[in-house]
C-alpha cells in the first residue's frame, strides 16, 4: 500500500459495486484483504453489535441505527452478494418505519427507500408506492431517483413530468431539483438535435435501404433468378414491402397493410397528469399469464403439420452425418466414482421456481395486514425483537445484551458516585 | 520518437512525460464526465485505446499547457501538476488529481542518454493510466456539472509566463487520498495520487 502499486482494489475492481457517494479506501482495502482470509471475526463482531443495537436501542431515533448499519454493510461488502444481506436489511428497514409519519420525509429514510427501489425488479412500482404513501414527496432526491429511472427506460416525457410533480410539491432543496430538471432537458434536447443531424446526413443512404418482404424483379430468361443487389431498381415499383424507419413514416398510411402503433402519438392525446392509482388492493406483481420461461432456442422445432393432418410434435434428434474423430490414444472416459448408492434416489435437483414474490409485494402485504388490524397470529413472546434484524436472535442473546447493558450502567453510575464522593472529600 | 533507441535523453524524457500528461488529463476528463462523451474520439496509444477530446477550445488549452509543461520539464523546474475538479455551482473542490514530478537535475549537465527503453517506460505509463481508469470503483459519482482546472507547481524563482497566473492550492477539506502507481523515465519520476471528498458514512 505504501507505493500504491499493486493495490487490492485494482486487482478486484470488477467485483466492487460503485456507490453513489463513493467508498472509503481504507474500508475497501480492509474488506478486500479480509475477503481472502474468509469472513473475519472482526466483521462478524461488528455485525453482531449492530444487530443487538437494533434490538435494545431505546432512544428516540431508531432509524439512525438502521442507517448506520446499512451504510456499514455497503462499505464492508464491496461486491454485494448474498452474505451482505443488504437487500433484506433494506427491506426490513423500510418496512419497519412505513407507519412512522415523522420519518416519511427524513432524507435518510428516503435514501433507504431509493436504495430499496434500486434493488427491486420494478423500481417504478416502488416509486409509485412511495408517492401513494407520501414517503419522500417533499424530498428532491426522491424525484431525481424516480425521474432517472424513467430516463433509463427511455421515457423522457414521464421523466420530465416527475420533475414537474416535484416542483409542484415544493420538494427541498429546490435549486437542486431545478438544476437536475434543467440537466435532463438539456440531455433530451441534445439527443433530439443529434438525431436530427444524423437523419439529415443519411438521407442519401435511406433511398438505397433494403426493403424486406418486397417483390423483386427477376433476371434471366430461362430461369428466374433473383438479383443479388436487392435495392433500388431491382425492387418492383408496386411492391408493398416492409420498409424500415424513416421511409415508413412518410407513406405508411397509404402503402402499408399494417397499422403501426405509435406509442408517442397516443401519449400526446392523453392528459398530462400522471394517474395516481390507489394502492389499497395490491396489484399483481407481474402479469403472470403471459410469462414464458427462458429456454433454449437452437434445437427447438416448430410443431409441423404433416401431410396427413396430425401434428408432428418432435422429430428425433438427427444423428450427425459425420464421424467424429477420436484420437487413438484416447481412453473412454472413466466413470467418476459415485459414493451414492444408485438405488437411492435422493439426488440434488434444481429447486422448482417458487411462487413469485417481489419485495414490494411483500411490503404491501405487510402493510395491508397491519392496516386491516386482523393479525391472525398472536405470539406470546417478543417475536419482534427476535426477528427484527437481518439475522435471528435467540432469547439468551437478548438477555445477555440486557445484562451487559445493566452492568455497564451500574458501573457507570458507580463511577459517577465515586467521583461525587471524591468531590465531597476534597 | 524511434522506439529502436535504447537510451533516453532529457529532451526525450520531457516529451514522454508531457505526452503522458496529455493522455492522462484527457482520460480523466473523459472518465469523470467533465465533458460529454460524444466530444471524445478514440485513439490507440500505449497499446490501449484512449479517449481524446475533439472540443477545439479544450484541445487548444491542453496543447498550450502541455507545451509549456514540456519546457518546464526540460528545464527541470516543475514539481507538481494538479488537476482540480470543482463543482460549477458551489465552487467546491470535489476531486484533486495530483502528479508529483521528481526531476533528476544532474541530467541537465551530462547529456549522456540514460539506459531505459521506451517500451518499459510506456509499459509503466500504461499501468498508471489503467489505474486511473479503475478508480471509478471507489470515487463518488459527480452529480452536478463540474469544471476543471490545472495547477502547476514550479520552482520558486521561475518567472510566471503571460498566460499563467498564481493560484491557491485548492485543497479539499476532509479528503480521502489514494496513491496510484508511479512511473519513471529515470530522469523524471511521476507519482500520482487522487484525493476526493470523504464519504460522510462510517
Interface residues (C-beta under 8 A of the other chain):
Chain A: X1 X3 X4 X5 X7 X9 X10 X13 X16 X18 X19 X20 X21 X22 X23 X24 X25 X26 X27 X28 X68 X71 X72 X74 X75 X179 X183 X190 X194
Chain B: X36 X38 X89 X130 X131 X134 X136 X137 X138 X139 X140 X141 X143 X144 X145 X176 X177 X178 X179 X180 X181 X182 X193 X196 X197 X198 X199 X200 X201 X202
